[in-house]
Structures are given as C-alpha cells and as structure tokens.
Amino acid sequence: MNPVRSVSPFRTVLRAALALVLLLGWSATLGPDARAGERGEARASAVVRGGDTLHSAATRCTVGFNARSGAALYGLVSGRCAQGAGGTWYADSALTTPVGVTAGVSYPGNDYAAVRYTDTTSSYPGEVSLGGAGARDITAAADPVVGQQVCHVGRTTGYRCGTVQAVNVTVNYGGGGIVYGLFRSNLCSEPGDVGGPAFSGGTALGIITGGSGNCASGGFTYYQPVVEWLSAYGLSIY
C-alpha cells in the first residue's frame, strides 16, 4: 500500500498564489491586443458601386456612378441630396466605415455632387448594382437621345427599363429649386429613388432627380444628365 502524502497548507497557498500571478501576467499581456480586436481597430473595408447608398451624419444618398480623375476616385450623387450632408461619408448606416468626403455640390440650377473617395482599403468598381439582377459594368457616358432605351435602378422601386421621352427639360422642385437641362423617361419612380443610376447598356446617361406619379398608377421620371456633370468636375467613367 502506498503511503498517504500530507500536503502542507503553506505549499498549497503558495501554489495557488503562483498560479494567480501567472494567470494575471498572461491576461495583462493579451488584454490590450484582445480588446483591440474586439473594437475592430482594423477597420472593415467596403465595396461601393453605383446604386449603393452612402451615409452621412445628416442623410443618406444613392451613388449614381463611380468616376475618376487620374488616380483619384469619386462617387456621383444628387446635389439636392448632398447639400447640407456634412463633409464625411460612410459605407454603413452605423457610420463606422468612412469612405469619402464631399468634393463639390451644384444645386439648384443643376442637381449633382461629387464625393471623393479617401479610403484606399475599400473598392469602388465601375459598375452599377441591379439588385437581385446582379451588376452592370458601365464603361462610357453619353447624352440621352429621344426614343433611346433607358434603364434605371431606384432604392425603392428597383431595376426598370423604358424609353427616353424628352431632353432639355426644366423642373421646379419648389423652394427655389429649379433645375435645367434634365431628360425624362416613361419609367415610374417613387420617394427614395433619387440619385439612382440611369443607363443604356454599358453607357451612363444620368441619375434620377424626381418624378411624377407612382409605380402603382404609372408615371415618369426626370434625370440629371451625366456628361455635363463629368465635364464640370473633370471626371470620366471607368
């Protein structure tokens, strides 16, 4: 029979204290790094396409198209939406992923603005999101022509296609908000669609600025042409 060993109470306490010191030392070493990981200091990157939404502290706006000037990349948004939005834009509604700053706004008279992308960890493809229908690569820009097919993507009403009905149209949005040189289609749109991209095939035509009627009873939509806009800011579609 093996003899029973007696354990000194002092040795038991000493071992427990040593274990506690080791545990605290390990925690002190890992603690800051672990907390940094929990805070997500390695900020998540984003993918921003035409048809996606940018958020500011004051509002949210739909990106019509992405454009570039040399190595600098920009998102084209509605001027009416962007005015008063503040300087910084985020890819998420929680305002945790900053991607750009307001570079210019023109409204009234025109209805366009540009957001310069500053986050180089995120990507900004030259395509527009069609919702459940995938994405469309946009490689050029052109002025609209009456009778031409046009498709648009609205945040509320989604992806629709129709025909350009008129060009060089003036619209009064009230409160002194008169916009010149718009074009009109036979497509319906509803509140929330403003800023959505309008295109024909892979060619950018403009963005939604407003409309008349609704998608239940029918209506039509007005657009800010994109060619004038690109020229004003020295940008090109890619």
ZADO-1210 file (C-alpha; in nm, 4 decimals, padded with zeros to 6 digits):
<atoms>
<atom x="00.0000" y="00.0000" z="00.0000" code="MET" pos="1"/>
<atom x="00.1349" y="00.3450" z="-00.0961" code="ASN" pos="2"/>
<atom x="00.1798" y="00.5846" z="00.1900" code="PRO" pos="3"/>
<atom x="-00.0547" y="00.8821" z="00.2021" code="VAL" pos="4"/>
<atom x="00.1304" y="01.2083" z="00.1471" code="ARG" pos="5"/>
<atom x="00.0428" y="01.5031" z="00.3608" code="SER" pos="6"/>
<atom x="00.0240" y="01.8401" z="00.1862" code="VAL" pos="7"/>
<atom x="00.1434" y="02.1462" z="00.3698" code="SER" pos="8"/>
<atom x="-00.1170" y="02.4228" z="00.3843" code="PRO" pos="9"/>
<atom x="00.1635" y="02.6727" z="00.3160" code="PHE" pos="10"/>
<atom x="00.2654" y="02.4939" z="-00.0047" code="ARG" pos="11"/>
<atom x="-00.0981" y="02.4826" z="-00.1176" code="THR" pos="12"/>
<atom x="-00.1380" y="02.8582" z="-00.0713" code="VAL" pos="13"/>
<atom x="00.1941" y="02.9252" z="-00.2432" code="LEU" pos="14"/>
<atom x="00.0976" y="02.7188" z="-00.5469" code="ARG" pos="15"/>
<atom x="-00.2382" y="02.8972" z="-00.5700" code="ALA" pos="16"/>
<atom x="-00.0687" y="03.2381" z="-00.5463" code="ALA" pos="17"/>
<atom x="00.1825" y="03.1435" z="-00.8149" code="LEU" pos="18"/>
<atom x="-00.0952" y="03.0239" z="-01.0444" code="ALA" pos="19"/>
<atom x="-00.2810" y="03.3507" z="-00.9899" code="LEU" pos="20"/>
<atom x="00.0297" y="03.5566" z="-01.0710" code="VAL" pos="21"/>
<atom x="00.0842" y="03.3594" z="-01.3910" code="LEU" pos="22"/>
<atom x="-00.2799" y="03.3987" z="-01.4892" code="LEU" pos="23"/>
<atom x="-00.2763" y="03.7753" z="-01.4273" code="LEU" pos="24"/>
<atom x="00.0508" y="03.8139" z="-01.6136" code="GLY" pos="25"/>
<atom x="-00.0905" y="03.6263" z="-01.9139" code="TRP" pos="26"/>
<atom x="-00.4050" y="03.8376" z="-01.9098" code="SER" pos="27"/>
<atom x="-00.2044" y="04.1596" z="-01.8877" code="ALA" pos="28"/>
<atom x="-00.0072" y="04.0568" z="-02.1940" code="THR" pos="29"/>
<atom x="-00.3072" y="03.9573" z="-02.4033" code="LEU" pos="30"/>
<atom x="-00.5566" y="04.2095" z="-02.2733" code="GLY" pos="31"/>
<atom x="-00.4803" y="04.5163" z="-02.4870" code="PRO" pos="32"/>
<atom x="-00.4455" y="04.3152" z="-02.8087" code="ASP" pos="33"/>
<atom x="-00.7625" y="04.1207" z="-02.7379" code="ALA" pos="34"/>
<atom x="-00.9539" y="04.4400" z="-02.6676" code="ARG" pos="35"/>
<atom x="-00.8185" y="04.5954" z="-02.9875" code="ALA" pos="36"/>
<atom x="-00.9533" y="04.3006" z="-03.1830" code="GLY" pos="37"/>
<atom x="-01.2925" y="04.3351" z="-03.0159" code="GLU" pos="38"/>
<atom x="-01.3026" y="04.7061" z="-03.1019" code="ARG" pos="39"/>
<atom x="-01.2263" y="04.6235" z="-03.4659" code="GLY" pos="40"/>
<atom x="-00.9389" y="04.8707" z="-03.4961" code="GLU" pos="41"/>
<atom x="-00.8517" y="04.7003" z="-03.8245" code="ALA" pos="42"/>
<atom x="-01.1468" y="04.8727" z="-03.9885" code="ARG" pos="43"/>
<atom x="-01.3588" y="04.6697" z="-04.2281" code="ALA" pos="44"/>
<atom x="-01.3281" y="04.7589" z="-04.5942" code="SER" pos="45"/>
<atom x="-01.6289" y="04.8220" z="-04.8162" code="ALA" pos="46"/>
<atom x="-01.7336" y="04.7805" z="-05.1791" code="VAL" pos="47"/>
<atom x="-01.9254" y="05.0803" z="-05.3187" code="VAL" pos="48"/>
<atom x="-02.0936" y="05.0549" z="-05.6607" code="ARG" pos="49"/>
<atom x="-02.3407" y="05.2693" z="-05.8467" code="GLY" pos="50"/>
<atom x="-02.6822" y="05.2105" z="-05.6927" code="GLY" pos="51"/>
<atom x="-02.5351" y="05.1636" z="-05.3434" code="ASP" pos="52"/>
<atom x="-02.6005" y="05.4001" z="-05.0528" code="THR" pos="53"/>
<atom x="-02.3602" y="05.6373" z="-04.8803" code="LEU" pos="54"/>
<atom x="-02.4431" y="05.7713" z="-04.5336" code="HIS" pos="55"/>
<atom x="-02.3537" y="06.0935" z="-04.3551" code="SER" pos="56"/>
<atom x="-02.4419" y="06.2179" z="-04.0078" code="ALA" pos="57"/>
<atom x="-02.7339" y="06.4089" z="-04.1612" code="ALA" pos="58"/>
<atom x="-02.8670" y="06.2000" z="-04.4521" code="THR" pos="59"/>
<atom x="-02.8130" y="05.9124" z="-04.6929" code="ARG" pos="60"/>
<atom x="-02.7655" y="05.9376" z="-05.0702" code="CYS" pos="61"/>
<atom x="-02.7541" y="05.6861" z="-05.3523" code="THR" pos="62"/>
<atom x="-02.4391" y="05.6687" z="-05.5641" code="VAL" pos="63"/>
<atom x="-02.5275" y="05.7085" z="-05.9311" code="GLY" pos="64"/>
<atom x="-02.1936" y="05.6116" z="-06.0819" code="PHE" pos="65"/>
<atom x="-01.8290" y="05.5907" z="-05.9865" code="ASN" pos="66"/>
<atom x="-01.5879" y="05.8119" z="-06.1798" code="ALA" pos="67"/>
<atom x="-01.2219" y="05.9095" z="-06.1767" code="ARG" pos="68"/>
<atom x="-00.9783" y="06.1918" z="-06.2343" code="SER" pos="69"/>
<atom x="-00.6352" y="06.0373" z="-06.2754" code="GLY" pos="70"/>
<atom x="-00.5772" y="05.8160" z="-05.9717" code="ALA" pos="71"/>
<atom x="-00.8491" y="05.9878" z="-05.7632" code="ALA" pos="72"/>
<atom x="-01.1875" y="05.8120" z="-05.7486" code="LEU" pos="73"/>
<atom x="-01.5272" y="05.9741" z="-05.6956" code="TYR" pos="74"/>
<atom x="-01.8900" y="05.8808" z="-05.6385" code="GLY" pos="75"/>
<atom x="-02.1555" y="06.0843" z="-05.8232" code="LEU" pos="76"/>
<atom x="-02.4604" y="06.1668" z="-05.6094" code="VAL" pos="77"/>
<atom x="-02.7598" y="06.4008" z="-05.6244" code="SER" pos="78"/>
<atom x="-02.6791" y="06.7611" z="-05.5347" code="GLY" pos="79"/>
<atom x="-03.0206" y="06.8051" z="-05.3774" code="ARG" pos="80"/>
<atom x="-02.9491" y="06.5066" z="-05.1540" code="CYS" pos="81"/>
<atom x="-02.5897" y="06.6004" z="-05.0715" code="ALA" pos="82"/>
<atom x="-02.6407" y="06.9655" z="-04.9794" code="GLN" pos="83"/>
<atom x="-02.6122" y="07.0070" z="-04.6036" code="GLY" pos="84"/>
<atom x="-02.4967" y="06.6466" z="-04.5600" code="ALA" pos="85"/>
<atom x="-02.1672" y="06.7412" z="-04.3951" code="GLY" pos="86"/>
<atom x="-01.8143" y="06.6554" z="-04.5008" code="GLY" pos="87"/>
<atom x="-01.7699" y="06.2834" z="-04.4330" code="THR" pos="88"/>
<atom x="-01.9458" y="05.9899" z="-04.5989" code="TRP" pos="89"/>
<atom x="-01.9682" y="05.6327" z="-04.4701" code="TYR" pos="90"/>
<atom x="-02.0430" y="05.2989" z="-04.6325" code="ALA" pos="91"/>
<atom x="-02.2698" y="05.1913" z="-04.3450" code="ASP" pos="92"/>
<atom x="-02.5635" y="05.3405" z="-04.1557" code="SER" pos="93"/>
<atom x="-02.3787" y="05.2987" z="-03.8232" code="ALA" pos="94"/>
<atom x="-02.1170" y="05.5466" z="-03.9533" code="LEU" pos="95"/>
<atom x="-01.8237" y="05.3188" z="-03.8717" code="THR" pos="96"/>
<atom x="-01.6644" y="05.2849" z="-04.2181" code="THR" pos="97"/>
<atom x="-01.5703" y="05.6285" z="-04.3590" code="PRO" pos="98"/>
<atom x="-01.5046" y="05.6141" z="-04.7331" code="VAL" pos="99"/>
<atom x="-01.5026" y="05.9715" z="-04.8614" code="GLY" pos="100"/>
<atom x="-01.5623" y="06.3453" z="-04.8335" code="VAL" pos="101"/>
<atom x="-01.7825" y="06.5909" z="-05.0238" code="THR" pos="102"/>
<atom x="-01.5822" y="06.7403" z="-05.3118" code="ALA" pos="103"/>
<atom x="-01.8474" y="06.9620" z="-05.4714" code="GLY" pos="104"/>
<atom x="-02.2226" y="07.0306" z="-05.4837" code="VAL" pos="105"/>
<atom x="-02.4270" y="07.2088" z="-05.7529" code="SER" pos="106"/>
<atom x="-02.7937" y="07.2735" z="-05.6704" code="TYR" pos="107"/>
<atom x="-03.0213" y="07.4417" z="-05.7778" code="PRO" pos="108"/>
<atom x="-02.9659" y="07.5032" z="-06.1492" code="GLY" pos="109"/>
<atom x="-02.8106" y="07.1585" z="-06.1627" code="ASN" pos="110"/>
<atom x="-02.8637" y="06.8571" z="-05.9413" code="ASP" pos="111"/>
<atom x="-02.5266" y="06.6944" z="-05.8964" code="TYR" pos="112"/>
<atom x="-02.2486" y="06.6458" z="-05.6415" code="ALA" pos="113"/>
<atom x="-01.9244" y="06.4515" z="-05.6128" code="ALA" pos="114"/>
<atom x="-01.7845" y="06.2510" z="-05.3221" code="VAL" pos="115"/>
<atom x="-01.4075" y="06.1959" z="-05.3329" code="ARG" pos="116"/>
<atom x="-01.3223" y="05.8502" z="-05.2035" code="TYR" pos="117"/>
<atom x="-01.0439" y="05.8647" z="-04.9442" code="THR" pos="118"/>
<atom x="-01.0435" y="05.5109" z="-04.8021" code="ASP" pos="119"/>
<atom x="-00.7892" y="05.3139" z="-05.0050" code="THR" pos="120"/>
<atom x="-00.8747" y="04.9859" z="-04.8298" code="THR" pos="121"/>
<atom x="-01.2216" y="04.9855" z="-04.9876" code="SER" pos="122"/>
<atom x="-01.3016" y="04.9250" z="-05.3555" code="SER" pos="123"/>
<atom x="-01.5155" y="05.1238" z="-05.5991" code="TYR" pos="124"/>
<atom x="-01.5969" y="04.9178" z="-05.9101" code="PRO" pos="125"/>
<atom x="-01.7043" y="05.0948" z="-06.2289" code="GLY" pos="126"/>
<atom x="-02.0368" y="04.9129" z="-06.2334" code="GLU" pos="127"/>
<atom x="-02.3901" y="04.9571" z="-06.1055" code="VAL" pos="128"/>
<atom x="-02.5783" y="04.7161" z="-05.8819" code="SER" pos="129"/>
<atom x="-02.9041" y="04.5860" z="-06.0306" code="LEU" pos="130"/>
<atom x="-03.0274" y="04.4447" z="-05.7018" code="GLY" pos="131"/>
<atom x="-03.1285" y="04.0837" z="-05.7424" code="GLY" pos="132"/>
<atom x="-03.0395" y="04.1020" z="-06.1132" code="ALA" pos="133"/>
<atom x="-02.6639" y="04.1239" z="-06.0494" code="GLY" pos="134"/>
<atom x="-02.4473" y="04.4135" z="-06.1709" code="ALA" pos="135"/>
<atom x="-02.3850" y="04.6026" z="-06.4964" code="ARG" pos="136"/>
<atom x="-02.0406" y="04.7254" z="-06.5964" code="ASP" pos="137"/>
<atom x="-02.0512" y="05.0907" z="-06.7036" code="ILE" pos="138"/>
<atom x="-01.7648" y="05.1901" z="-06.9346" code="THR" pos="139"/>
<atom x="-01.8768" y="05.5129" z="-07.1061" code="ALA" pos="140"/>
<atom x="-02.1067" y="05.8148" z="-07.0777" code="ALA" pos="141"/>
<atom x="-02.3263" y="05.9871" z="-07.3372" code="ALA" pos="142"/>
<atom x="-02.6065" y="06.2398" z="-07.3711" code="ASP" pos="143"/>
<atom x="-02.9552" y="06.0832" z="-07.3946" code="PRO" pos="144"/>
<atom x="-03.1475" y="06.0753" z="-07.7228" code="VAL" pos="145"/>
<atom x="-03.5265" y="06.0779" z="-07.7553" code="VAL" pos="146"/>
<atom x="-03.6511" y="05.7255" z="-07.8294" code="GLY" pos="147"/>
<atom x="-03.3427" y="05.5607" z="-07.6770" code="GLN" pos="148"/>
<atom x="-03.3823" y="05.2742" z="-07.4335" code="GLN" pos="149"/>
<atom x="-03.3001" y="05.3701" z="-07.0754" code="VAL" pos="150"/>
<atom x="-03.2878" y="05.1612" z="-06.7587" code="CYS" pos="151"/>
<atom x="-03.2661" y="05.2895" z="-06.4041" code="HIS" pos="152"/>
<atom x="-03.2195" y="05.1476" z="-06.0554" code="VAL" pos="153"/>
<atom x="-03.4083" y="05.3058" z="-05.7646" code="GLY" pos="154"/>
<atom x="-03.3560" y="05.2264" z="-05.3983" code="ARG" pos="155"/>
<atom x="-03.7358" y="05.1965" z="-05.3572" code="THR" pos="156"/>
<atom x="-03.8620" y="05.0588" z="-05.6887" code="THR" pos="157"/>
<atom x="-03.5612" y="04.8617" z="-05.8139" code="GLY" pos="158"/>
<atom x="-03.4466" y="04.7899" z="-06.1684" code="TYR" pos="159"/>
<atom x="-03.6716" y="04.9049" z="-06.4571" code="ARG" pos="160"/>
<atom x="-03.6304" y="04.9780" z="-06.8289" code="CYS" pos="161"/>
<atom x="-03.8184" y="05.2092" z="-07.0629" code="GLY" pos="162"/>
<atom x="-03.7659" y="05.4888" z="-07.3164" code="THR" pos="163"/>
<atom x="-03.6288" y="05.8443" z="-07.3174" code="VAL" pos="164"/>
<atom x="-03.9243" y="06.0765" z="-07.3909" code="GLN" pos="165"/>
<atom x="-03.7736" y="06.4260" z="-07.3818" code="ALA" pos="166"/>
<atom x="-03.4471" y="06.6156" z="-07.3278" code="VAL" pos="167"/>
<atom x="-03.3578" y="06.9679" z="-07.2087" code="ASN" pos="168"/>
<atom x="-03.6470" y="06.9755" z="-06.9611" code="VAL" pos="169"/>
<atom x="-03.6810" y="07.2300" z="-06.6773" code="THR" pos="170"/>
<atom x="-03.8290" y="07.1157" z="-06.3444" code="VAL" pos="171"/>
<atom x="-03.9227" y="07.3261" z="-06.0405" code="ASN" pos="172"/>
<atom x="-03.8872" y="07.1241" z="-05.7197" code="TYR" pos="173"/>
<atom x="-04.0183" y="07.4122" z="-05.5080" code="GLY" pos="174"/>
<atom x="-03.8458" y="07.6478" z="-05.2674" code="GLY" pos="175"/>
<atom x="-03.6379" y="07.7952" z="-05.5479" code="GLY" pos="176"/>
<atom x="-03.5141" y="07.4535" z="-05.6552" code="GLY" pos="177"/>
<atom x="-03.5342" y="07.4973" z="-06.0329" code="ILE" pos="178"/>
<atom x="-03.3177" y="07.2545" z="-06.2324" code="VAL" pos="179"/>
<atom x="-03.2472" y="07.2949" z="-06.6044" code="TYR" pos="180"/>
<atom x="-03.1417" y="07.0587" z="-06.8810" code="GLY" pos="181"/>
<atom x="-03.2957" y="06.7385" z="-06.7444" code="LEU" pos="182"/>
<atom x="-03.4244" y="06.4484" z="-06.9503" code="PHE" pos="183"/>
<atom x="-03.7422" y="06.2461" z="-06.8959" code="ARG" pos="184"/>
<atom x="-03.8378" y="05.8807" z="-06.9389" code="SER" pos="185"/>
<atom x="-04.1635" y="05.6867" z="-06.9276" code="ASN" pos="186"/>
<atom x="-04.0368" y="05.4918" z="-06.6245" code="LEU" pos="187"/>
<atom x="-04.2054" y="05.5288" z="-06.2885" code="CYS" pos="188"/>
<atom x="-04.0179" y="05.6165" z="-05.9694" code="SER" pos="189"/>
<atom x="-04.1075" y="05.6841" z="-05.6077" code="GLU" pos="190"/>
<atom x="-03.9624" y="05.8583" z="-05.3000" code="PRO" pos="191"/>
<atom x="-03.6240" y="05.7076" z="-05.2130" code="GLY" pos="192"/>
<atom x="-03.5255" y="05.6530" z="-05.5774" code="ASP" pos="193"/>
<atom x="-03.3467" y="05.9895" z="-05.6144" code="VAL" pos="194"/>
<atom x="-02.9815" y="05.9510" z="-05.7117" code="GLY" pos="195"/>
<atom x="-03.0249" y="05.6100" z="-05.8717" code="GLY" pos="196"/>
<atom x="-02.8269" y="05.5469" z="-06.1925" code="PRO" pos="197"/>
<atom x="-02.9853" y="05.5670" z="-06.5390" code="ALA" pos="198"/>
<atom x="-02.8023" y="05.3991" z="-06.8261" code="PHE" pos="199"/>
<atom x="-02.8365" y="05.2390" z="-07.1678" code="SER" pos="200"/>
<atom x="-02.6422" y="04.9153" z="-07.1949" code="GLY" pos="201"/>
<atom x="-02.2982" y="04.9934" z="-07.0545" code="GLY" pos="202"/>
<atom x="-02.3320" y="05.3701" z="-07.1088" code="THR" pos="203"/>
<atom x="-02.4127" y="05.6102" z="-06.8248" code="ALA" pos="204"/>
<atom x="-02.6852" y="05.8639" z="-06.9080" code="LEU" pos="205"/>
<atom x="-02.7751" y="06.0305" z="-06.5764" code="GLY" pos="206"/>
<atom x="-02.9229" y="05.9930" z="-06.2290" code="ILE" pos="207"/>
<atom x="-03.2805" y="06.0102" z="-06.1032" code="ILE" pos="208"/>
<atom x="-03.3750" y="06.3571" z="-05.9736" code="THR" pos="209"/>
<atom x="-03.7512" y="06.3165" z="-05.9308" code="GLY" pos="210"/>
<atom x="-04.0714" y="06.2058" z="-06.0977" code="GLY" pos="211"/>
<atom x="-04.4443" y="06.2306" z="-06.1329" code="SER" pos="212"/>
<atom x="-04.6993" y="05.9673" z="-06.0401" code="GLY" pos="213"/>
<atom x="-04.6010" y="05.6332" z="-05.8899" code="ASN" pos="214"/>
<atom x="-04.5441" y="05.2727" z="-05.9870" code="CYS" pos="215"/>
<atom x="-04.8992" y="05.1696" z="-05.8950" code="ALA" pos="216"/>
<atom x="-05.0808" y="05.4103" z="-06.1275" code="SER" pos="217"/>
<atom x="-04.7988" y="05.4980" z="-06.3691" code="GLY" pos="218"/>
<atom x="-04.5773" y="05.7992" z="-06.4092" code="GLY" pos="219"/>
<atom x="-04.2499" y="05.9296" z="-06.5484" code="PHE" pos="220"/>
<atom x="-03.9054" y="06.0187" z="-06.4173" code="THR" pos="221"/>
<atom x="-03.6625" y="06.3103" z="-06.4594" code="TYR" pos="222"/>
<atom x="-03.2854" y="06.2710" z="-06.4670" code="TYR" pos="223"/>
<atom x="-02.9757" y="06.4893" z="-06.4366" code="GLN" pos="224"/>
<atom x="-02.7579" y="06.4129" z="-06.7420" code="PRO" pos="225"/>
<atom x="-02.4131" y="06.2828" z="-06.6506" code="VAL" pos="226"/>
<atom x="-02.1978" y="06.4214" z="-06.9385" code="VAL" pos="227"/>
<atom x="-02.2290" y="06.7849" z="-06.8260" code="GLU" pos="228"/>
<atom x="-02.1544" y="06.6748" z="-06.4724" code="TRP" pos="229"/>
<atom x="-01.8381" y="06.4847" z="-06.5670" code="LEU" pos="230"/>
<atom x="-01.7178" y="06.7827" z="-06.7680" code="SER" pos="231"/>
<atom x="-01.7791" y="07.0253" z="-06.4800" code="ALA" pos="232"/>
<atom x="-01.5634" y="06.8225" z="-06.2415" code="TYR" pos="233"/>
<atom x="-01.3101" y="06.6910" z="-06.4923" code="GLY" pos="234"/>
<atom x="-01.4121" y="06.3285" z="-06.4376" code="LEU" pos="235"/>
<atom x="-01.4576" y="06.0212" z="-06.6553" code="SER" pos="236"/>
<atom x="-01.6464" y="05.6943" z="-06.6219" code="ILE" pos="237"/>
<atom x="-01.4324" y="05.3808" z="-06.5958" code="TYR" pos="238"/>
</atoms>
